[in-house]
Amino acid sequence: MLICSRIPLLPTKLGTQSHIKNQALFSPTSRILCSQQQSPKSTMKEYRRRRALNPIIITPDEQISLVSKQSEKKIILGGKKGFLHQEMMILCALGYYVNGFRGFPWLALNFHMAHNLNMNPSTLQIVQNMGNLPMVAKPFYGILSDALYIGGAHRIPYVSIGVVLQALSWGSLALIPAASKAFIPLIACVLLTNFGASIAEVAKDALIAEYGQYNKVPGLQSYALMASAVGGVLGNLLGGIFLVKALQTKSMFLAFAAILVLQLTVCLKTREESLGLPQPSNYNPVRESIPQIIRRQYSDLMVAIKDESVSHSLIWIVSSILLIPALSGSIFCYQTQCLNLDSSVIGMSKVTGQLMLLSLTIVYDRFGKNIPMRKLASILQISYAFSLLLDMVLVKQINIQLGISNEVFALCFSGLAEVIAQFKLLPFYMLFASLAPSGCEGSLLSFVASALCLSSIFSGFLGVGLASFLGITSGDYSNLPLGIMVQFLAALLPLRWIGYVTTSQDLTDKTIMKGRSKRTRRTRRVGRVSYDPMYSYRRERESDLQR
């Protein structure tokens, strides 16, 4: 506390001054009490002069406390400079790598259904879309991950559960003959593996969002996408080579199950307390029952979703997927049955796409974060619409007229539309991760992932309906160019309501308006002299005089 030299407001006895010097003047929360005859500027000068004349004396106990706080801060900053703790880096890098490596068994499964089971394009696409149904329930998994702790942890146990379910599914397809031959057991295994993958994805997304917010490290989602892209490159590359040499899909399923066992081992050896995450402050299983915890977390999720910055951007990104009929099954069957493209070419086209995704992610992480969100979304949506026309070039054999073989064209351009569709989600995931309230990271990001997955499923079934309406079958692809043109026009529709996308200026204006609350304006009218963490209120003068 600073004693004014002109009109002293406090007793000036020696003992009082010593007490003030030791406790008030040098504490970071000390207040400056000034009268009307002395301006705040002169008071600041007096305060600085006294601090320069009187050095801070730290007792041994205070020194130990200060050193401990500095060491804790150093640990956090060490994680910030290195972006991730070592255990956190290994856990997340391996998790997202395995997530991208899922293209390895899925490539084998698609060839198994198309060649061994002789499924037509519509049935193949129905199986793919039905397999994504467990991902629609991601908000429930996110609420459980945020609210329900297992053994004092709420991220790694859910990742482990998801890995176990995936290993059981792919192991059954590899070791049980009936599971890979009959339609119903095959669907059950596909549902089980996507159920496990969705649980693991929710926990991993919440883990990096929580870590990034707590340690002030934004943009970790771009590094997660890089790890996933690397896994996708190796998975599709090895998958194409493996199918050419052996055509043993069951051995591929078993190999991926072994990789999942390795990931499970890493998860079981990692303790969540050592990852640099905030410790739970409201976790008390004795006071609240599980339904009460879930109900409270659900109410927090609803509050977060009702925020216009979240809801408007979510409406746009969902509609940009929902309105476009997906013809991926028809395109895949056309490439393998009509053009007779080898499995290695399909696999290498996926590799090329993942390399493009990795390159785009690196470029965005270095140079693209300053691009306005609305402008970036418009560019990506237009690029996605025109990339869909590349399938038209392949179907119409325009590439042959240009002297480009089907293998080369499919290898270079076949996966471009899928790459842009995946990359388009990255800026929105980073936006939603930054807007997620503390303790609600898993719930909000899982809700976003569920909405995107549901829109993708609807897009797939819309594509099945369009293919049936146009008469696109395994023996007749004459109307496939018309379906591709419908896709192109539908991809341009979301540009009509691009204004729903939240911009950084909207977030800045919202923060300014939030700071100008009634309490803040009332404080300004009363009069407030501030200097760093020190405040002086004129209302407190009388109470200080009475002391």
C-alpha positions in Angstrom: 0.0 0.0 0.0 1.4 3.4 -1.0 1.3 6.3 1.6 0.9 9.7 0.0 3.4 12.3 1.1 1.0 15.3 0.9 -2.1 14.1 2.7 -1.4 10.9 4.5 -4.4 8.6 4.7 -2.9 6.1 7.1 -1.0 6.3 10.4 2.7 6.9 9.8 4.2 5.1 12.8 7.4 3.2 12.3 5.8 -0.2 13.1 2.9 0.5 10.8 5.3 1.5 8.0 7.4 -1.6 8.5 4.3 -3.8 8.3 3.1 -2.0 5.2 6.5 -2.3 3.6 6.8 -6.1 4.2 3.2 -7.0 3.3 1.5 -4.4 1.2 3.9 -2.4 -0.8 5.8 -5.4 -2.4 2.9 -7.8 -2.8 1.7 -8.1 -6.4 -1.9 -7.3 -5.3 -1.1 -4.1 -3.5 -3.4 -1.1 -4.0 -2.5 2.5 -4.5 -4.6 4.9 -2.4 -4.5 8.4 -3.6 -6.4 11.6 -2.8 -8.0 14.0 -5.2 -5.2 16.5 -4.7 -2.7 14.0 -6.1 -3.0 12.8 -9.7 -2.5 9.1 -10.6 0.5 10.0 -12.7 2.4 11.5 -9.8 1.3 8.6 -7.6 2.8 6.1 -10.1 6.1 8.1 -10.0 6.1 8.0 -6.2 5.4 4.3 -6.2 8.2 3.5 -8.7 10.6 5.7 -6.6 9.8 3.9 -3.4 10.2 0.5 -5.1 13.6 1.5 -6.4 14.8 2.7 -3.0 13.4 -0.3 -1.1 14.5 -3.7 -2.4 12.3 -6.7 -2.0 13.3 -9.0 0.8 12.3 -12.6 0.4 12.2 -15.0 3.3 13.5 -18.6 2.9 9.9 -19.9 2.8 8.9 -17.4 0.2 12.0 -18.3 -1.8 11.2 -22.0 -1.8 7.6 -21.2 -2.9 8.9 -18.9 -5.7 11.3 -21.5 -7.0 8.6 -24.1 -7.0 6.3 -21.8 -9.0 9.1 -21.0 -11.4 9.8 -24.7 -11.9 6.2 -25.4 -12.6 6.0 -22.5 -15.1 9.2 -23.8 -16.7 7.7 -27.2 -17.1 4.6 -25.8 -18.8 6.7 -23.5 -21.0 9.0 -26.4 -21.9 5.9 -28.2 -23.2 4.9 -25.1 -25.1 8.3 -24.6 -26.8 8.4 -28.2 -27.7 4.7 -28.2 -28.5 4.2 -31.5 -26.7 5.6 -33.4 -23.8 7.4 -36.5 -24.8 4.7 -38.9 -23.7 2.0 -36.7 -25.1 3.8 -36.6 -28.5 4.3 -40.4 -28.6 0.7 -41.1 -27.6 -1.0 -38.6 -30.0 1.4 -39.2 -32.9 0.9 -42.9 -32.8 -2.8 -42.5 -32.3 -3.3 -40.3 -35.3 -0.9 -42.3 -37.4 -2.9 -45.4 -36.8 -6.1 -43.5 -37.5 -4.6 -42.6 -41.0 -3.3 -46.1 -41.4 -6.9 -47.4 -41.3 -6.8 -47.0 -45.1 -4.7 -50.1 -45.2 -7.4 -52.6 -44.0 -10.2 -50.5 -45.6 -8.6 -50.8 -49.0 -8.5 -54.5 -48.6 -12.1 -54.6 -47.4 -13.3 -52.6 -50.4 -11.6 -55.0 -52.8 -12.9 -58.0 -50.8 -16.5 -56.7 -51.1 -16.2 -55.7 -54.8 -14.3 -58.8 -56.1 -14.7 -61.7 -53.7 -18.3 -60.9 -52.7 -19.3 -59.3 -56.1 -21.2 -56.4 -54.6 -22.8 -53.9 -56.9 -21.9 -50.2 -56.5 -25.0 -49.3 -54.6 -24.6 -52.1 -52.1 -21.0 -51.3 -51.6 -21.8 -47.7 -50.8 -24.6 -48.7 -48.5 -22.2 -50.8 -46.5 -19.7 -48.0 -46.3 -22.3 -45.5 -45.1 -24.0 -47.9 -42.7 -20.6 -48.6 -41.1 -20.3 -44.9 -40.2 -23.5 -44.9 -38.1 -21.6 -45.4 -34.8 -19.9 -42.1 -35.4 -23.2 -40.3 -35.2 -23.2 -41.0 -31.5 -19.9 -39.1 -30.9 -21.6 -36.5 -28.7 -22.5 -39.1 -26.2 -18.9 -40.4 -26.2 -17.6 -36.9 -25.7 -20.0 -36.2 -22.8 -18.8 -39.4 -21.2 -15.2 -38.5 -21.8 -15.6 -35.1 -20.3 -17.7 -36.1 -17.3 -17.0 -39.7 -16.4 -13.5 -40.6 -15.1 -12.1 -44.1 -15.2 -9.3 -44.7 -12.7 -8.8 -40.9 -12.3 -8.4 -40.3 -16.0 -10.9 -39.4 -18.7 -9.0 -39.5 -22.0 -6.5 -42.4 -22.2 -9.0 -45.0 -20.9 -11.4 -44.2 -23.7 -8.7 -44.3 -26.3 -7.8 -47.8 -25.0 -11.4 -49.0 -25.1 -11.7 -47.8 -28.7 -8.4 -49.6 -29.7 -9.6 -52.8 -28.1 -12.9 -52.8 -30.0 -11.1 -52.1 -33.3 -8.6 -55.0 -32.7 -11.5 -57.4 -32.0 -13.3 -56.4 -35.2 -10.3 -56.7 -37.6 -9.1 -59.9 -35.8 -12.6 -61.5 -36.3 -12.5 -60.6 -40.0 -9.1 -62.2 -40.2 -9.6 -65.4 -38.1 -13.3 -66.2 -38.4 -14.2 -67.3 -42.0 -17.9 -66.6 -41.6 -17.3 -63.0 -40.5 -15.8 -62.1 -43.9 -18.2 -64.1 -46.1 -21.7 -63.5 -44.8 -23.3 -60.1 -45.2 -24.7 -59.6 -41.7 -21.5 -60.6 -39.8 -19.5 -58.4 -42.1 -21.7 -55.4 -41.3 -21.4 -56.2 -37.6 -17.6 -56.2 -37.8 -17.7 -52.9 -39.7 -20.0 -51.3 -37.2 -17.8 -52.6 -34.3 -14.5 -51.2 -35.8 -16.1 -47.8 -36.5 -17.6 -47.8 -33.0 -14.1 -48.2 -31.5 -12.6 -45.7 -33.9 -15.1 -43.1 -33.0 -14.5 -43.5 -29.3 -10.8 -43.2 -29.8 -11.1 -40.2 -32.1 -13.3 -38.3 -29.6 -10.8 -38.9 -26.8 -7.8 -37.9 -28.9 -9.4 -34.8 -30.3 -10.4 -33.7 -26.8 -6.9 -34.5 -25.5 -5.1 -32.2 -27.9 -7.8 -29.5 -27.6 -7.5 -29.6 -23.8 -3.7 -29.6 -23.9 -3.6 -26.8 -26.4 -5.9 -24.6 -24.3 -4.2 -25.3 -21.0 -0.7 -24.8 -22.3 -1.5 -22.0 -24.7 -0.5 -24.0 -27.8 -3.0 -23.3 -30.5 -3.2 -25.2 -33.8 -2.3 -28.7 -32.6 -5.0 -30.0 -34.9 -2.8 -29.3 -37.9 0.0 -31.5 -36.5 -2.6 -34.2 -35.8 -3.7 -34.1 -39.4 -0.1 -34.3 -40.5 0.4 -37.5 -38.5 -2.8 -38.9 -39.9 -1.7 -38.0 -43.4 1.6 -39.8 -42.9 -0.3 -42.9 -41.8 -2.6 -42.6 -44.8 0.4 -42.4 -47.2 2.1 -45.5 -45.8 -1.2 -47.4 -45.3 -2.4 -47.0 -48.9 1.0 -47.5 -50.3 1.5 -50.8 -48.4 -2.1 -51.8 -49.1 -1.7 -51.4 -52.9 1.6 -53.3 -52.9 0.3 -56.0 -50.7 -2.9 -56.6 -52.8 -0.8 -56.8 -56.0 1.6 -59.4 -54.6 -0.7 -61.6 -52.4 -4.3 -60.6 -52.7 -4.7 -62.0 -49.2 -7.1 -59.6 -47.5 -7.3 -61.6 -44.3 -3.6 -61.3 -43.6 -4.0 -57.5 -44.1 -6.7 -57.5 -41.5 -4.5 -59.5 -39.1 -1.5 -57.1 -39.6 -3.6 -54.1 -38.7 -4.9 -55.8 -35.6 -1.3 -56.3 -34.6 -0.6 -52.6 -35.0 -3.7 -51.9 -32.8 -2.2 -54.1 -30.1 1.0 -52.0 -30.2 -1.1 -48.9 -29.8 -2.9 -50.4 -26.8 0.4 -51.2 -25.2 1.5 -47.6 -25.5 -1.8 -46.4 -24.0 -1.6 -48.7 -21.0 1.9 -47.6 -20.2 1.1 -43.9 -20.4 -0.3 -42.1 -17.3 -2.6 -39.2 -17.9 -1.2 -37.2 -15.0 2.2 -36.9 -16.8 0.7 -35.3 -20.0 0.6 -31.7 -18.7 -3.2 -31.6 -18.5 -5.3 -29.6 -16.0 -6.2 -31.5 -13.0 -10.0 -32.1 -12.5 -11.4 -29.5 -10.1 -15.0 -30.6 -10.1 -14.6 -34.3 -10.1 -16.2 -35.8 -7.0 -17.9 -39.1 -7.7 -19.4 -39.2 -4.1 -21.5 -36.1 -4.4 -22.8 -36.6 -7.9 -24.2 -39.6 -9.5 -23.4 -40.6 -13.1 -26.8 -39.4 -14.5 -26.3 -36.0 -12.8 -22.8 -35.6 -14.2 -24.0 -36.5 -17.7 -26.9 -34.1 -17.3 -24.7 -31.3 -16.2 -22.2 -31.9 -19.0 -25.1 -32.0 -21.5 -26.3 -28.6 -20.3 -22.8 -27.2 -20.7 -22.7 -28.6 -24.3 -26.0 -26.9 -25.2 -24.7 -23.6 -23.9 -21.6 -23.9 -26.1 -23.6 -24.9 -29.2 -26.0 -22.0 -28.8 -23.1 -19.6 -29.2 -23.5 -18.0 -32.7 -19.8 -18.3 -33.4 -20.2 -22.0 -33.1 -23.7 -22.6 -34.5 -23.4 -20.5 -37.6 -20.1 -21.9 -38.7 -21.3 -25.4 -38.0 -24.4 -24.9 -40.1 -22.3 -23.9 -43.1 -19.8 -26.7 -42.9 -22.5 -29.3 -42.4 -24.6 -28.0 -45.3 -21.5 -27.9 -47.5 -21.3 -31.7 -47.1 -25.0 -32.5 -46.7 -26.2 -31.2 -50.1 -23.6 -33.0 -52.3 -24.6 -36.5 -53.4 -21.6 -38.8 -53.0 -20.9 -41.2 -55.9 -17.7 -42.7 -54.4 -19.0 -46.3 -54.7 -20.0 -45.8 -58.4 -16.6 -44.2 -59.2 -14.7 -47.0 -57.5 -16.6 -49.7 -59.3 -16.2 -47.9 -62.6 -12.5 -47.6 -62.2 -12.0 -51.3 -61.2 -14.7 -52.9 -63.5 -14.8 -50.8 -66.6 -11.3 -49.3 -66.8 -9.7 -52.4 -65.2 -7.4 -50.3 -63.0 -5.1 -52.4 -61.0 -5.3 -52.4 -57.2 -1.8 -50.9 -57.0 -3.0 -47.9 -59.1 -5.9 -47.3 -56.7 -3.7 -47.6 -53.7 -1.1 -45.3 -55.2 -3.8 -42.7 -56.0 -4.7 -42.8 -52.3 -1.0 -42.3 -51.5 -0.8 -39.3 -53.8 -3.9 -37.8 -52.2 -2.5 -38.2 -48.7 0.8 -36.6 -49.8 -1.2 -33.7 -51.1 -3.1 -33.5 -47.8 0.2 -33.5 -45.9 1.6 -30.8 -48.1 -1.5 -28.6 -47.8 -1.5 -29.1 -44.0 2.2 -28.0 -43.7 1.6 -25.0 -46.0 -1.5 -24.0 -44.0 0.3 -24.3 -40.7 3.1 -22.0 -41.9 1.3 -19.5 -44.1 -2.4 -20.0 -44.1 -3.5 -19.2 -40.5 -3.7 -15.5 -41.3 -6.1 -16.0 -44.2 -9.6 -14.8 -43.2 -11.8 -17.8 -42.4 -14.6 -16.8 -44.8 -12.2 -16.3 -47.7 -10.5 -19.6 -47.1 -13.8 -21.5 -46.9 -14.9 -19.9 -50.2 -11.6 -20.8 -52.0 -11.7 -24.4 -50.7 -15.4 -24.9 -51.6 -14.9 -23.6 -55.2 -11.8 -25.8 -55.5 -13.7 -28.8 -54.3 -16.5 -28.2 -56.8 -14.1 -28.1 -59.7 -12.1 -31.1 -58.5 -15.3 -33.2 -58.8 -15.2 -32.5 -62.6 -11.9 -34.5 -62.8 -14.0 -37.7 -62.6 -15.9 -36.4 -65.6 -12.6 -36.2 -67.5 -11.9 -39.9 -66.6 -15.4 -41.1 -67.5 -15.5 -39.2 -70.8 -11.9 -40.4 -71.5 -10.8 -36.8 -72.2 -7.5 -37.7 -70.7 -6.9 -40.3 -73.5 -7.5 -37.6 -76.1 -4.8 -35.5 -74.3 -2.4 -38.4 -74.4 -2.7 -39.2 -70.7 -3.3 -42.8 -69.8 -6.0 -43.8 -67.3 -3.4 -45.1 -64.8 -1.5 -41.9 -64.8 -4.6 -39.7 -64.6 -6.1 -41.8 -61.8 -2.8 -41.8 -60.0 -2.4 -38.0 -60.0 -5.9 -36.6 -59.9 -8.4 -39.3 -58.7 -8.1 -38.5 -55.0 -7.9 -34.7 -55.3 -11.6 -34.1 -54.4 -11.3 -36.3 -51.3 -8.2 -34.5 -50.2 -9.8 -31.0 -50.5 -12.9 -32.4 -48.6 -10.7 -33.5 -45.8 -8.5 -30.4 -45.7 -11.6 -28.2 -45.6 -12.4 -29.5 -42.2 -9.1 -28.5 -40.6 -9.7 -24.7 -40.2 -13.1 -25.4 -38.7 -11.8 -27.9 -36.3 -9.2 -25.4 -35.1 -11.9 -22.8 -34.8 -14.2 -25.0 -32.7 -11.3 -26.1 -30.6 -10.4 -22.5 -29.8 -14.1 -21.7 -28.9 -14.6 -24.8 -26.7 -15.2 -23.9 -23.1 -12.9 -25.4 -20.5 -14.1 -28.8 -19.5 -16.3 -29.1 -22.6 -13.7 -29.8 -25.2 -14.6 -33.4 -25.8 -18.3 -32.7 -25.9 -18.2 -29.9 -28.4 -15.6 -31.4 -30.7 -17.5 -34.8 -30.7 -20.7 -33.0 -31.5 -19.0 -31.3 -34.4 -17.6 -34.6 -35.6 -20.9 -36.3 -35.2 -22.7 -33.6 -37.2 -20.1 -33.9 -40.0 -20.3 -37.7 -40.0 -24.1 -37.6 -40.1 -24.0 -35.1 -43.0 -21.5 -37.4 -44.8 -23.8 -40.4 -44.3 -26.8 -38.5 -45.6 -24.7 -37.4 -48.6 -23.8 -41.1 -49.2 -27.4 -42.2 -49.2 -28.3 -39.2 -51.3 -25.7 -40.4 -53.8 -27.2 -43.9 -53.7 -30.6 -42.4 -54.5 -29.2 -40.4 -57.3 -27.4 -43.4 -58.8 -30.6 -45.4 -58.6 -32.6 -42.6 -60.2 -30.1 -42.3 -63.0 -29.9 -46.0 -63.5 -26.2 -46.3 -62.7 -25.4 -50.0 -62.2 -22.4 -52.3 -62.5 -23.3 -52.9 -66.2 -24.4 -49.4 -67.2 -22.4 -46.3 -66.4 -23.8 -44.2 -69.3 -25.5 -41.6 -66.9 -22.5 -41.3 -64.6 -21.4 -38.0 -66.2 -24.8 -36.5 -65.5 -24.5 -37.5 -61.8 -21.0 -35.9 -61.7 -22.5 -32.7 -63.1 -25.2 -32.7 -60.4 -22.4 -33.1 -57.8 -20.7 -30.0 -59.3 -23.7 -27.8 -59.1 -24.6 -28.9 -55.6 -21.1 -28.1 -54.4 -21.6 -24.5 -55.5 -24.8 -23.9 -53.5 -23.2 -23.4 -50.0 -21.5 -20.3 -51.4 -24.8 -18.5 -51.2 -24.7 -18.5 -47.4 -21.0 -18.1 -46.9 -21.7 -15.2 -44.5 -22.5 -17.8 -41.8 -18.8 -18.6 -41.5 -17.4 -16.8 -38.4 -14.5 -14.5 -39.0 -11.8 -13.3 -36.7 -13.4 -9.8 -36.7 -16.6 -11.3 -35.4 -14.8 -12.9 -32.6 -12.9 -9.7 -31.8 -16.1 -7.7 -31.8 -17.8 -10.2 -29.5 -14.9 -10.1 -27.1 -15.1 -6.3 -27.0 -18.8 -6.3 -26.4 -18.5 -8.9 -23.7 -15.9 -6.7 -21.9 -18.2 -3.7 -22.0 -20.6 -5.1 -19.5 -22.7 -3.0 -17.1 -20.3 -3.7 -14.3 -17.4 -2.5 -16.4 -19.2 0.7 -17.3 -20.3 1.3 -13.7 -16.7 0.9 -12.6 -15.6 3.5 -15.2 -18.1 6.0 -13.9 -17.0 5.6 -10.4 -13.4 6.1 -11.4 -10.6 3.6 -11.5 -6.9 4.1 -11.5 -5.1 1.0 -12.7 -1.5 0.0 -13.0 -0.9 -3.6 -14.0 -2.6 -5.7 -11.3 -3.0 -2.7 -8.8 -6.3 -0.9 -8.6 -7.5 2.1 -6.6 -11.2 2.8 -6.0 -12.4 6.2 -4.7 -15.1 4.4 -2.8 -12.6 2.8 -0.5 -11.2 6.0 1.0 -13.6 6.3 3.8 -13.2 2.7 4.8 -9.5 3.0 4.7 -9.6 6.1 6.9 -11.8 4.3 9.5 -9.2 1.5 9.8 
